[in-house]
Amino acid sequence: MQARTVYEQLTRAYDYPGSYHAVVRHLRRRYGAPPVRALRRLETPPGVQSQHDWFEVVTRRAGRTTRLSVLVGTLSHSRGR
């Protein structure tokens, strides 16, 4: 579990008065440092790959509710949209 989640639950459920850093220190003493997560970065040359996300948004235009379809393309090389 993430330390931030533990801290938020303590403050919400038990009115914990301590700081976030105190929770992190306690968790590290009790369970040790979190393991380093492996990260694999994939590089692609320009123009080879892109990712597209499609979603719908409900908005108001000219006093009327309108449903818009949105398509967002992200280039893998530059992360540009």
Residue pairs with C-beta under 8 A, 6 or more apart in sequence:
3 20
3 23
3 24
3 27
4 20
6 23
6 27
7 16
7 20
7 23
10 16
10 18
10 23
16 23
42 76
43 77
44 76
44 77
45 77
46 75
46 77
46 78
47 77
48 76
48 77
49 76
49 77
50 73
50 74
50 75
50 76
51 73
51 74
51 76
52 71
52 72
52 73
52 74
53 71
53 72
53 74
54 69
54 70
54 71
54 72
55 69
55 70
56 67
56 68
56 69
56 70
57 67
57 68
57 70
58 65
58 66
58 67
58 68
59 65
59 66
59 68
60 66
72 81
73 81
74 80
74 81
75 81
